[in-house]
Amino acid sequence: MNNINWDTLGFDAYRTRSIILSHYKDGEWSPIETTEDFSFTFDPFAQVFHYAISCFEGLKAFRQKDGRVALFRPEQNAARLQRTAKYLGMPSPSQEMFLQMCETCVKNNLEFLPPYGHGASMYLRPLLVGMHPQMQLVPYPEAIFAVMCAPVGPYYGEHLRSFSAVIPGDYDRAAPKGSGSYKIGANYASTFKPYKIAHEQGYSELLYLNSSTRQFVDEFGSSNFFAIKGNKYITPLSDSVLPSITNKTLQEVAADLGMEVEKRPVPVEELAEFDEAGGCGTAVVITPMSHIDIKPVLEAPEVSRVFRFRPDGEVGPACTRLYRQITGIQFGELDDPHGWCHIIKK
Ligand SMILES: Cc1ncc(COP(=O)(O)O)c(C=O)c1O
């Protein structure tokens, strides 16, 4: 047995027992392999290094209250990876292969799956990278598909507490008809520098606006944006945000709880009218924001506007309810009427 402290886990890379692999070459996937060797061998000319031909997924496995092990909506991740791979001109695993490799990964690393009762889970990271050595800017059907995992706790270090975000006036995340809605590594590369600056200033998150007019809210660097106004759950409709599975789930949860759901463009000015606002995603679950500042120049001290939703650290009633509902379903404490939990071990 390992001696992991399940209560102090953050959200970090982790060396578990094994990773699950397959290699696409000459028109087919190689037999699925489980390996304890955590190193890949790549040609230095491989597409991934030069042209960022790389995409991934993120989903969680939960040890439920009755001891069963569940993956949360994995077929949605399989479909999203296929959509992303197509965008990059890469081969992608079938849904069946994706599910099989995720299940094998959890089962082979069971000792790293946090037990029920600590609010912790196992994060699975399916990764698809372009292997072909080349200089030309053309797709080539050769890739490695690997599924790895890590035991994780809260993304920002604490469950259900509010954090702050900044809208950087001088950074964009995604071009209007670009890659923003795909889960490709390159979308994240451009967030590293503004994240560093924002973190140094005490902000936990970056909130990006639509880059063409900068009049509407797009999403956070790591999650979708949602807000609460009265009895409404509001989330941006935009071509350049990642179609979040958590957000899709929360829209159904909110409707089940009797809330009205609006998916539509969200003008920046409307931030002033929201009772609560936050980020949602597999990693962050629901992360309420205490306030969101606008900074015309991220590195400069000037803050041009502050939208305050809650006192620092405090969480509003709707975020609390939504958080309890989604995590209750994931941990098997509440009914799962939509069949979102994919049970892989009884
Ligand atoms: C940029 C971005 N938006 C949104 C999300 C949320 O997507 P999901 O709920 O499918 O995890 C993520 C990943 O967690 C993300 O990286």
The ligand as an SDF file (V2000), in Angstrom:
LIG
                    3D

 16 16  0  0  0  0  0  0  0  0999 V2000
  -10.2310   25.8490  -21.1290 C   0  0  0  0  0  0  0  0  0  0  0  0
  -11.1590   24.8940  -20.4760 C   0  0  0  0  0  0  0  0  0  0  0  0
  -12.4660   25.1780  -20.4770 N   0  0  0  0  0  0  0  0  0  0  0  0
  -13.3530   24.3500  -19.8900 C   0  0  0  0  0  0  0  0  0  0  0  0
  -12.9570   23.1710  -19.2800 C   0  0  0  0  0  0  0  0  0  0  0  0
  -13.9740   22.2980  -18.6390 C   0  0  0  0  0  0  0  0  0  0  0  0
  -14.2860   21.1960  -19.4360 O   0  0  0  0  0  0  0  0  0  0  0  0
  -14.8020   19.8570  -18.7620 P   0  0  0  0  0  0  0  0  0  0  0  0
  -15.9660   20.2120  -17.9350 O   0  0  0  0  0  0  0  0  0  0  0  0
  -15.1810   18.9880  -19.9140 O   0  0  0  0  0  0  0  0  0  0  0  0
  -13.6810   19.3220  -17.9690 O   0  0  0  0  0  0  0  0  0  0  0  0
  -11.5980   22.8270  -19.2820 C   0  0  0  0  0  0  0  0  0  0  0  0
  -11.1120   21.5890  -18.6850 C   0  0  0  0  0  0  0  0  0  0  0  0
  -11.3770   21.1620  -17.6090 O   0  0  0  0  0  0  0  0  0  0  0  0
  -10.6820   23.7120  -19.8890 C   0  0  0  0  0  0  0  0  0  0  0  0
   -9.3840   23.4220  -19.8860 O   0  0  0  0  0  0  0  0  0  0  0  0
  1  2  1  0
  2  3  1  0
  2 15  2  0
  3  4  2  0
  4  5  1  0
  5  6  1  0
  5 12  2  0
  6  7  1  0
  7  8  1  0
  8  9  2  0
  8 10  1  0
  8 11  1  0
 12 13  1  0
 12 15  1  0
 13 14  2  0
 15 16  1  0
M  END
$$$$
